[in-house]
Amino acid sequence: MKAARREVMAGLGALAVLPEPWRTAAAAAQSAPHRRGAENQRIADRGDGTFLNPVLAGDRPDPAILKDGADYYLTFSSFDAYPGLTIWHSRDLVNWRPLGPALTRNIGSVWAPSLHKHQGRYLLYVPVKARPANDIFVIHSEHIEGPWSDPVPLGLPDHIDPCFAQAEDGSCWLFLSGGDRVRLSDDGLALAGDIEHVYDPWRYPADWVVEGFSPEGPKIHRIGDWFYLLTAVGGTAGPPTGHMVIAARARSLHGPWEHHPGNPLVRSASAAEAWWSRGHASLVDAPDGSWWSLYHGYENGFWTLGRQCLLDPVEFTPDGWFHMTGGDLSQPLPKPKGGAAVAHGMALSDDFSGPLKLGSKWTFFRPAPDETARIRLAEGALHLAGKGEAPSSGSPLLLTVGERAYSFECDIECAPEGRAGLVLFYDDKLYCGLGFDARRFVTHQYGIERGRPANPHGRRMRLRVTNREHIVTFDTSGDGGRTWTRFDRGMEVSGYHHNVRGGFLSLRPGLYASGPGEARFRDFRFNAL
């Protein structure tokens, strides 16, 4: 098998050992085309006319989808990762490839965006949590690949989760969290009215175990004679049974709204299901005219991977309502028919021969405006200028992954007075990893720097981090990876996630350089286990 075939793709993952009680059913559902031998790639498309969720593995929360002719475009919340708002492209809803980021300037933590095409122009509405104030921004482009305009604040500090919609009378509106909306200018780029409350979401029974009511993620779809409004309630994380999808409909975008008699349409009924906290749904029609829903969910037992992108078949009934029909999404489902499959994902290994795929592969955590000036590619290496004293202050360079078990390794040369290493990074308060300077190692655990044993390799060594279903080990090599020595510090990271730390992020592998000077990184390899 060629080396290129062994590279793991973004959005793919290994099935590995699944949490009970759905391990047997999900493992039996795999076919040879889906699990490709030693590669263990979790590709949604099984090659036999079926697919197995997730369609995009790893942290792909709050999916915002746009159908544009024969093409589908998708983006997700990117929070503190920049460049952010990567646009993904598909023609069959199952296979996706990244095009590149729409947002390059750090304007704060980017929450659930909304992607639309209006008057021949692409629009992205971007809610941001930031200081001194929250807001919703709008950016636009004549082409989906960009360039995208500079973000313009709309002056909406008290809402999140926008959704653009055009009424039957041609007026343009932005629907918001909490059942509110505000009128937009005809081009969609400015406010043209005051916020008004237009919808009171359906309430679940009082004894259900949820995180909180939290009506959010409105998605508007005009299908036939109806406007359909999908909303998430129950809280995004917290208990596995909290998040859910509800729906309402109206003949006019101006209401009145009628609750779906089958609410909730999607809900994880127990912690035994394959996917937890499912919600934030959109509707989309496939090339064959069938209807589908995209939403997110946490994988059973793996909060650390973040919210992953799920695809659920939808059936409309003669009364004009619809239902999701994929059950708990633990089993293979028939693929949408029609449409050509694009090459899915991208290689996560990197030989740094350039150019560096910032935004589509690598992202900085909370970068400064001039962060990219830290990077240069030369002599087959990534040269990364040091920043801060540790990963917490150093804006590490990170990847999003969807595997439960994986390793990553790299040849690293630290600066004479600097430090460098590999990390598993949730945020600046919660991470682990191993770094070194010319004389000593530094261990990172619980978001702090701990032991500093002697470093026998000097300024250059090869490091390997293995995360095998939350059990983390480190290995070092002084001869380029021919022989390895297990580092005397193991860790368990199942608690490195939102329900412990907050922030709605995921645990991501990456690399960092701190202190003075430049570190050099060569031959980065990522492997599913």
Buried (B, 14 or more C-beta within 10 A) or exposed (E): EEEEEBBBBBBBBBBBEBBEEBBEEBEEBBEEEBBBEEBBBBBBBBBEEBBBBBBBBBBBBBBBBBBEEEEBBBBBBBBBBBBBBBBBBBBBBBBBBBBBBBBBEBBBBBBBBBBBBBEEBBBBBBBBBBEEEBBBBBBBBEEBEBEBBEBBBBEBEEBBBBBBBBBEEEBBBBBBBBBBBBBBEEEBBEBEEEBEEBBEBBEBEEEBEBBEEBBBBBBBBEBEEBBBBBBBBBBBBBBBBBBBBBBBBBEEBBBEBBBBEEBBBBBBEEEEBBBBBBBBBBBBBBBEEBBBBBBBBBBBBBBBBBBBBBBBBBEBEEEEBBBBEBEBBBBBBEBBEBBEBBEBBBBBBBEBEEEBBBBBBBBBBBBEEEBBEBBBEEEEBBBBBBBBEBBBEBBBBBBBBBBBBBBBBBBBBBBEEBBBBBBBBBBBEBBBBBBBBBEEBBBBBEBEBEEBEEBEBEBBBBBBBBBBBBEBBBBBBBEEBEEBEEBEBEBEBBBBBBEEBEBBBBBBBBBBBBBEBBBBBBBBBBBBB
